[in-house]
Amino acid sequence: MIPVISGTVAGQTAPVGQDIDPFANVTITDGNDYIANDTLTISLLGADGQPTDANGTLVLPAADLGNATFSETSPGVYTLTENATPSPTRDLSHFQPQLANLTFIPSQAATTTFALYNVDTYGENQSDSTTTVIASGAGTPVATPTPDTAAAPDTSATTQDASTTTPDTAAAPDTSTTTPATTQSTTTPNDQTINGRVGRHTTETVNNDSVLTIDHALAFHGQVDLTSGVIDLNGLAAADSYSFTNDILSIYSASGRTLDALRFTSDSSAFSVEKTSSGISIYTADDTRHPDGALLSIQTS
């Protein structure tokens, strides 16, 4: 039987930098027998109808993978693949709760169309391109570091000036949930480690030269306010460069693939992003305990 995709919603809205769950009500059912494992391809389409990663990033925390694998196979194209064990009592629905926990983080004011293509073990398939997210808020370009004209520029290290980024104040409602969420705020006067999944309505504040360690970067959907100290993001060993726009710190691999995106603000006049053996560290200029890693280069376009 042909898979059935239902619950897709067009015209969802979110401000730039505010994550949204565009598939919160989507279900996929397949009437084929319990042996069938499905593969779902999600393409993020721009105004030209072509896949693009320029409009934002799709994130699924490792803690929510369940019996599936998730990856970005090319810019703007993501794949969910089931690896379920055959069982006569297996539910005919697929990719639950993965779809409910897929988060989109817009990086610029644009409309993104999500093209879903689901195919099962027998090759029977279904497509749906109803889902759209309209991101509002003018983008603020990342400041380009200006080399010192009195000396040769240091190409091995780049320090990002956080004071040049203006937070987005055009807050459109998040229509992906019907339950109002209460923002939680946690002050971090001492070193702290986060091991599990953190929701998007949680804010962690790093101050007093403390260290906030996030063991599973992809499972962290909250925001971090860095006043003075260090943020360690583990699990991003493939990090090669980063960008910072509209309070979104995006981490890229050497091939340009987006590895992760962190909602991040800093009261400090400057911060640096450094690669470590386990991931990356973000630290303020006045911190004295930052690791001795290699500074990541910053993408300016």
Phi and psi in degrees as a GROMACS rama.xvg file:
@    title "Ramachandran Plot"
@    xaxis  label "Phi"
@    yaxis  label "Psi"
@TYPE xy
-74.5914  134.021  ILE-2
-59.4862  152.65  PRO-3
-119.642  125.459  VAL-4
-106.664  124.982  ILE-5
-137.952  163.165  SER-6
85.669  7.68806  GLY-7
-71.6628  146.29  THR-8
-130.535  129.153  VAL-9
-94.2336  157.843  ALA-10
74.5869  23.7684  GLY-11
-71.2235  148.358  GLN-12
-127.095  149.275  THR-13
-160.466  145.574  ALA-14
-74.0955  155.748  PRO-15
-57.5448  131.709  VAL-16
90.7353  -10.6033  GLY-17
-102.31  117.758  GLN-18
-72.005  156.306  ASP-19
-144.2  149.309  ILE-20
-102.122  90.2895  ASP-21
-72.2433  -15.3714  PRO-22
-114.89  26.763  PHE-23
-58.2138  -30.318  ALA-24
-112.812  12.3091  ASN-25
-84.959  136.544  VAL-26
-128.856  146.556  THR-27
-125.71  122.036  ILE-28
-119.829  147.443  THR-29
-136.437  117.227  ASP-30
-76.4715  -2.68139  GLY-31
-67.5059  166.911  ASN-32
-65.87  176.293  ASP-33
-67.9817  -7.70649  TYR-34
-76.9841  -24.5687  ILE-35
-65.6733  129.379  ALA-36
-112.51  135.992  ASN-37
-103.587  158.082  ASP-38
-124.717  128.708  THR-39
-114.559  122.762  LEU-40
-104.895  129.158  THR-41
-117.691  115.591  ILE-42
-107.165  128.849  SER-43
-91.5129  108.429  LEU-44
-99.663  136.683  LEU-45
-88.1451  -167.324  GLY-46
-62.6143  -25.4796  ALA-47
-88.2488  3.14466  ASP-48
79.3183  8.39986  GLY-49
-106.505  148.647  GLN-50
-60.3595  139.673  PRO-51
-153.321  148.346  THR-52
-105.073  10.2024  ASP-53
-73.5275  -26.8556  ALA-54
-83.4471  -18.2448  ASN-55
160.031  -172.432  GLY-56
-127.282  139.724  THR-57
-102.166  127.431  LEU-58
-127.177  135.725  VAL-59
-130.503  112.69  LEU-60
-59.4585  145.76  PRO-61
-57.9338  -32.0605  ALA-62
-66.261  -18.0538  ALA-63
-105.462  7.91705  ASP-64
-68.744  -36.4544  LEU-65
59.5912  -126.136  GLY-66
-96.4746  26.551  ASN-67
-124.433  163.822  ALA-68
-115.88  150.381  THR-69
-139.141  133.047  PHE-70
-157.747  158.176  SER-71
-94.4621  109.874  GLU-72
-83.8655  -23.8636  THR-73
-159.724  165.546  SER-74
-53.2831  117.351  PRO-75
82.6557  5.04638  GLY-76
-123.386  121.785  VAL-77
-119.978  149.408  TYR-78
-129.543  130.044  THR-79
-109.209  126.799  LEU-80
-126.34  129.395  THR-81
-81.2913  145.846  GLU-82
-134.868  48.3287  ASN-83
-81.2747  149.558  ALA-84
-81.9615  129.602  THR-85
-56.5047  136.95  PRO-86
-155.218  135.255  SER-87
-62.2574  -20.8428  PRO-88
-98.8382  8.33741  THR-89
-65.7372  137.571  ARG-90
-66.6526  144.149  ASP-91
-78.9257  -6.44508  LEU-92
-80.7849  152.618  SER-93
-129.201  149.389  HIS-94
60.1766  39.3844  PHE-95
-114.364  126.56  GLN-96
-98.7366  17.3488  PRO-97
-56.6674  -45.8667  GLN-98
-60.6719  -38.3942  LEU-99
-67.6827  -22.8058  ALA-100
-106.391  1.21365  ASN-101
-69.4085  127.65  LEU-102
-118.094  133.939  THR-103
-107.562  129.919  PHE-104
-114.805  103.374  ILE-105
-66.7064  139.582  PRO-106
-112.119  -6.40625  SER-107
-156.569  160.486  GLN-108
-72.4574  108.748  ALA-109
-168.203  164.335  ALA-110
-100.013  126.668  THR-111
-112.772  128.427  THR-112
-100.615  131.892  THR-113
-103.412  108.77  PHE-114
-91.7266  115.482  ALA-115
-99.0683  134.013  LEU-116
-134.204  111.744  TYR-117
-110.901  129.841  ASN-118
-132.589  140.043  VAL-119
-102.072  -177.513  ASP-120
-57.9421  -28.4903  THR-121
-90.129  1.68591  TYR-122
87.1407  -1.42812  GLY-123
-77.2467  139.376  GLU-124
-141.881  165.498  ASN-125
-149.454  144.483  GLN-126
-122.291  153.438  SER-127
-156.229  126.014  ASP-128
-122.736  31.5309  SER-129
-73.1897  -39.3141  THR-130
-64.3151  125.668  THR-131
-135.797  149.078  THR-132
-126.324  126.265  VAL-133
-103.388  111.535  ILE-134
-94.2757  131.495  ALA-135
-114.44  157.369  SER-136
113.413  127.713  GLY-137
-69.8187  134.931  ALA-138
-72.7445  145.769  GLY-139
-109.126  115.34  THR-140
-64.0885  148.511  PRO-141
-70.1371  136.126  VAL-142
-67.5842  134.493  ALA-143
-89.4036  122.457  THR-144
-58.4287  138.123  PRO-145
-101.435  116.79  THR-146
-66.4757  150.433  PRO-147
-70.5322  120.157  ASP-148
-71.0655  -13.4428  THR-149
-87.3648  -7.80765  ALA-150
-148.525  160.365  ALA-151
-66.3796  139.03  ALA-152
-65.764  143.588  PRO-153
-87.7552  105.029  ASP-154
-84.5109  -3.375  THR-155
-90.9748  -8.9813  SER-156
-146.783  139.366  ALA-157
-134.341  128.664  THR-158
-107.065  126.307  THR-159
-86.3964  128.436  GLN-160
-86.664  107.889  ASP-161
-73.0591  -17.2885  ALA-162
-74.2062  -11.7245  SER-163
-88.9998  -2.98821  THR-164
-101.707  123.97  THR-165
-95.7892  122.089  THR-166
-60.5799  146.594  PRO-167
-76.4825  122.516  ASP-168
-103.09  -2.59146  THR-169
-87.7631  88.636  ALA-170
-93.5602  98.9923  ALA-171
-82.1831  152.922  ALA-172
-68.8812  147.08  PRO-173
-90.9598  107.544  ASP-174
-91.4121  7.69182  THR-175
-79.3418  -6.41811  SER-176
-139.796  146.093  THR-177
-100.069  -2.47304  THR-178
-104.002  116.27  THR-179
-57.5076  136.717  PRO-180
-106.105  142.844  ALA-181
-99.4194  122.821  THR-182
-71.1712  130.014  THR-183
-101.683  144.944  GLN-184
-131.048  129.967  SER-185
-124.958  120.804  THR-186
-83.2731  140.218  THR-187
-117.11  81.6279  THR-188
-74.4236  -21.7842  PRO-189
-127.821  172.096  ASN-190
-59.4018  142.592  ASP-191
-144.852  145.002  GLN-192
-122.028  131.679  THR-193
-110.347  121.985  ILE-194
-102.695  -31.0734  ASN-195
-103.31  -165.065  GLY-196
-77.7165  137.925  ARG-197
-121.781  128.001  VAL-198
-73.1825  167.381  GLY-199
-74.9481  -11.8988  ARG-200
-96.9239  15.5639  HIS-201
-104.78  135.427  THR-202
-118.675  126.58  THR-203
-104.524  131.347  GLU-204
-110.019  123.578  THR-205
-107.341  118.01  VAL-206
-145.118  -178.341  ASN-207
55.0346  36.9942  ASN-208
58.466  32.0004  ASP-209
-87.17  169.791  SER-210
-119.957  124.293  VAL-211
-105.717  115.568  LEU-212
-103.826  122.238  THR-213
-107.698  104.386  ILE-214
-67.5936  -33.2804  ASP-215
-124.075  91.7135  HIS-216
-58.3895  -38.7905  ALA-217
-73.3308  -12.8772  LEU-218
-95.0909  0.668217  ALA-219
-100.026  111.626  PHE-220
-107.934  3.74049  HIS-221
-83.4107  -166.174  GLY-222
-118.988  148.815  GLN-223
-121.444  127.314  VAL-224
-102.657  112.727  ASP-225
-100.935  110.045  LEU-226
-95.4629  -50.3361  THR-227
-159.77  115.056  SER-228
147.019  -151.31  GLY-229
-134.978  140.521  VAL-230
-114.41  120.671  ILE-231
-103.338  120.72  ASP-232
-108.184  108.021  LEU-233
-89.5232  156.164  ASN-234
92.0185  11.1152  GLY-235
-121.416  46.0451  LEU-236
-65.0376  -19.7659  ALA-237
-86.3133  5.64465  ALA-238
-60.9181  137.685  ALA-239
-130.093  -28.358  ASP-240
-158.478  174.932  SER-241
-151.14  165.295  TYR-242
-137.577  158.669  SER-243
-138.962  108.95  PHE-244
-143.691  133.719  THR-245
53.368  43.1535  ASN-246
63.2734  23.1538  ASP-247
-116.675  119.665  ILE-248
-96.811  110.509  LEU-249
-102.939  134.927  SER-250
-110.219  132.585  ILE-251
-121.124  151.162  TYR-252
-83.2362  176.598  SER-253
-63.3103  -27.3592  ALA-254
-83.3036  -3.45772  SER-255
92.9714  3.15752  GLY-256
-74.7875  138.433  ARG-257
-74.7361  120.043  THR-258
-88.8818  -37.1128  LEU-259
-165.937  162.056  ASP-260
-139.574  131.394  ALA-261
-121.689  127.703  LEU-262
-75.4161  123.042  ARG-263
-150.805  132.934  PHE-264
-130.226  157.905  THR-265
-144.6  131.967  SER-266
-83.3408  -11.2974  ASP-267
-73.6921  154.352  SER-268
-70.9411  -19.921  SER-269
-157.79  153.591  ALA-270
-143.228  162.385  PHE-271
-127.91  153.547  SER-272
-120.221  125.264  VAL-273
-128.545  138.814  GLU-274
-86.1139  133.926  LYS-275
-120.162  -179.867  THR-276
-67.6866  -24.6477  SER-277
-108.473  -7.9925  SER-278
167.296  -125.527  GLY-279
-135.055  159.078  ILE-280
-126.652  139.228  SER-281
-117.105  125.704  ILE-282
-142.834  151.456  TYR-283
-79.5126  158.081  THR-284
-63.6031  -27.4358  ALA-285
-89.6418  0.949733  ASP-286
-79.4076  139.626  ASP-287
-106.356  -0.000852668  THR-288
-112.759  13.4767  ARG-289
-66.9696  150.293  HIS-290
-70.8598  161.147  PRO-291
-95.4291  74.4828  ASP-292
-107.936  -160.922  GLY-293
-105.673  127.535  ALA-294
-66.0077  133.732  LEU-295
-75.7472  146.301  LEU-296
-78.0258  156.245  SER-297
-105.791  134.694  ILE-298
-83.9115  131.737  GLN-299
-111.974  6.0153  THR-300
